[in-house]
Amino acid sequence: MASKRPENRGPPELFYNEEEARKYTCNSRMIDIQVSLTERALELLGMNDDEPKFLLDIGCGSGLSGDVLSEAGHYWLGFDISKAMLDVAKEREVDGDIILHDAGQRLPFRPGSFDGCISVSALQWLCTSNKKEDNPVRRLHTFFSSLYACLSRGSKAVFQFYPENPQQMELVTAQAMRAGFTGGIVVDYPNSSKAKKIFLCLFTGGNSSSLPRGLGEDVTGTVGNEVRFSGKRERLTKPQWGKAPKKSKDWIEAKKERRRRQGKETRHESKYTGRKRRPVF
């Protein structure tokens, strides 16, 4: 019986072709999952203040995770190995910058470029050899070493991923520590086969934060400097982020302002900006 895991079916740039990229981006269930995982990654990253950060989105795909970063008020740059996914992101006019790049190759960024890093459902692709010349150990070490260099000291990186087995999880963690990171694995809902999610939380030098605790049905609070969590996951709202509600006038104007600073063509505001239209019968 063939494996159902996408990374065992071939290279990601071939698996996520044009058809798969559009299907992935238009699937409401996949969108909800991607948004929820990105919000959780931001929560673990500790970016809960109002100060915008410059974040790296690894395996950004069609920009679904980037939309969450933009709504939280952050600037971001993302890369992906699938050109089809990036083409969809361009059509969607995402706010961040996107480039075509293989995470298994050295990252082309200057030292200390980013204030933090997130990745959703991408890291496991580096653990599989889809080509004769691929070596998972070497590719993971190259990736984590160059990532450590391009993050500012004291910053964090959070990876949500799907390890195939405990050995694969140990391989990823070992290569991250070998590259200079500290941190470890955070597991949400470890006793649930469906809700269980695994996050690799990494710290660069100068960060003394303790490892966050995972979400659990019986856990209702936190102690010390651990992240806040509860048994129920909820979408982040305006009181938490300090941002205007999505699609409101303030939200639209803020998005337009970000696009102007990026040099992108933007429509002018008017007295009708953000106003709800009457239904057309």
Solvent accessible surface area in square Angstrom, and as a share of the most:
residue,aa,sasa,rsa
1,M,217,0.97
2,A,89,0.69
3,S,51,0.33
4,K,149,0.63
5,R,58,0.21
6,P,46,0.29
7,E,6,0.03
8,N,56,0.29
9,R,142,0.52
10,G,16,0.16
11,P,22,0.14
12,P,22,0.14
13,E,52,0.23
14,L,122,0.60
15,F,42,0.17
16,Y,39,0.15
17,N,73,0.37
18,E,111,0.50
19,E,134,0.60
20,E,41,0.18
21,A,0,0.00
22,R,96,0.35
23,K,115,0.49
24,Y,37,0.14
25,T,13,0.07
26,C,107,0.64
27,N,61,0.31
28,S,82,0.53
29,R,163,0.59
30,M,50,0.22
31,I,55,0.28
32,D,89,0.46
33,I,50,0.25
34,Q,13,0.06
35,V,22,0.12
36,S,43,0.28
37,L,11,0.05
38,T,0,0.00
39,E,10,0.05
40,R,5,0.02
41,A,0,0.00
42,L,0,0.00
43,E,24,0.11
44,L,1,0.01
45,L,5,0.02
46,G,40,0.38
47,M,17,0.08
48,N,86,0.44
49,D,74,0.38
50,D,95,0.49
51,E,102,0.46
52,P,66,0.41
53,K,42,0.18
54,F,71,0.30
55,L,0,0.00
56,L,0,0.00
57,D,1,0.00
58,I,6,0.03
59,G,20,0.19
60,C,2,0.01
61,G,10,0.09
62,S,2,0.02
63,G,0,0.00
64,L,10,0.05
65,S,1,0.01
66,G,0,0.00
67,D,39,0.20
68,V,13,0.08
69,L,0,0.00
70,S,6,0.04
71,E,53,0.24
72,A,5,0.04
73,G,15,0.14
74,H,3,0.01
75,Y,73,0.28
76,W,7,0.02
77,L,27,0.14
78,G,0,0.00
79,F,2,0.01
80,D,18,0.10
81,I,45,0.23
82,S,1,0.00
83,K,128,0.54
84,A,20,0.15
85,M,9,0.04
86,L,9,0.04
87,D,49,0.26
88,V,10,0.05
89,A,0,0.00
90,K,132,0.56
91,E,105,0.47
92,R,88,0.32
93,E,105,0.47
94,V,9,0.05
95,D,8,0.04
96,G,5,0.05
97,D,78,0.41
98,I,31,0.16
99,I,60,0.30
100,L,104,0.52
101,H,32,0.14
102,D,32,0.16
103,A,17,0.13
104,G,4,0.04
105,Q,98,0.44
106,R,146,0.53
107,L,9,0.05
108,P,83,0.52
109,F,41,0.17
110,R,201,0.73
111,P,116,0.73
112,G,38,0.37
113,S,39,0.25
114,F,2,0.01
115,D,56,0.29
116,G,0,0.00
117,C,0,0.00
118,I,0,0.00
119,S,0,0.00
120,V,6,0.04
121,S,29,0.19
122,A,21,0.16
123,L,5,0.02
124,Q,10,0.05
125,W,28,0.10
126,L,9,0.04
127,C,14,0.09
128,T,25,0.14
129,S,62,0.40
130,N,44,0.23
131,K,95,0.40
132,K,205,0.87
133,E,120,0.54
134,D,28,0.14
135,N,58,0.30
136,P,29,0.18
137,V,66,0.38
138,R,137,0.50
139,R,36,0.13
140,L,0,0.00
141,H,51,0.23
142,T,32,0.18
143,F,0,0.00
144,F,0,0.00
145,S,28,0.18
146,S,5,0.03
147,L,0,0.00
148,Y,49,0.19
149,A,46,0.36
150,C,2,0.01
151,L,0,0.00
152,S,35,0.23
153,R,126,0.46
154,G,30,0.28
155,S,8,0.05
156,K,38,0.16
157,A,0,0.00
158,V,1,0.01
159,F,1,0.00
160,Q,0,0.00
161,F,1,0.00
162,Y,82,0.31
163,P,21,0.13
164,E,81,0.36
165,N,61,0.31
166,P,88,0.55
167,Q,124,0.55
168,Q,23,0.10
169,M,47,0.21
170,E,118,0.53
171,L,46,0.23
172,V,0,0.00
173,T,31,0.18
174,A,54,0.42
175,Q,17,0.07
176,A,0,0.00
177,M,67,0.30
178,R,151,0.55
179,A,19,0.14
180,G,37,0.36
181,F,5,0.02
182,T,77,0.45
183,G,34,0.32
184,G,10,0.09
185,I,43,0.22
186,V,4,0.03
187,V,44,0.25
188,D,5,0.02
189,Y,28,0.11
190,P,74,0.46
191,N,154,0.79
192,S,31,0.20
193,S,116,0.75
194,K,184,0.78
195,A,43,0.34
196,K,86,0.37
197,K,43,0.18
198,I,20,0.10
199,F,1,0.00
200,L,0,0.00
201,C,1,0.01
202,L,0,0.00
203,F,11,0.05
204,T,4,0.02
205,G,31,0.30
206,G,85,0.82
207,N,32,0.17
208,S,116,0.75
209,S,41,0.26
210,S,56,0.36
211,L,65,0.32
212,P,11,0.07
213,R,111,0.41
214,G,19,0.18
215,L,3,0.01
216,G,10,0.10
217,E,136,0.61
218,D,138,0.71
219,V,39,0.23
220,T,119,0.69
221,G,35,0.34
222,T,41,0.24
223,V,100,0.58
224,G,84,0.81
225,N,104,0.53
226,E,40,0.18
227,V,26,0.15
228,R,185,0.67
229,F,14,0.06
230,S,50,0.33
231,G,29,0.28
232,K,143,0.60
233,R,71,0.26
234,E,108,0.49
235,R,137,0.50
236,L,36,0.18
237,T,75,0.43
238,K,108,0.46
239,P,121,0.76
240,Q,107,0.48
241,W,22,0.08
242,G,50,0.48
243,K,54,0.23
244,A,28,0.22
245,P,74,0.47
246,K,111,0.47
247,K,131,0.56
248,S,33,0.21
249,K,95,0.40
250,D,93,0.48
251,W,31,0.11
252,I,43,0.22
253,E,56,0.25
254,A,49,0.38
255,K,65,0.28
256,K,33,0.14
257,E,75,0.34
258,R,25,0.09
259,R,29,0.11
260,R,90,0.33
261,R,134,0.49
262,Q,63,0.28
263,G,68,0.66
264,K,64,0.27
265,E,166,0.74
266,T,29,0.17
267,R,209,0.76
268,H,164,0.73
269,E,69,0.31
270,S,61,0.39
271,K,140,0.59
272,Y,103,0.39
273,T,17,0.10
274,G,27,0.26
275,R,134,0.49
276,K,191,0.81
277,R,171,0.62
278,R,219,0.80
279,P,97,0.61
280,V,146,0.84
281,F,224,0.93
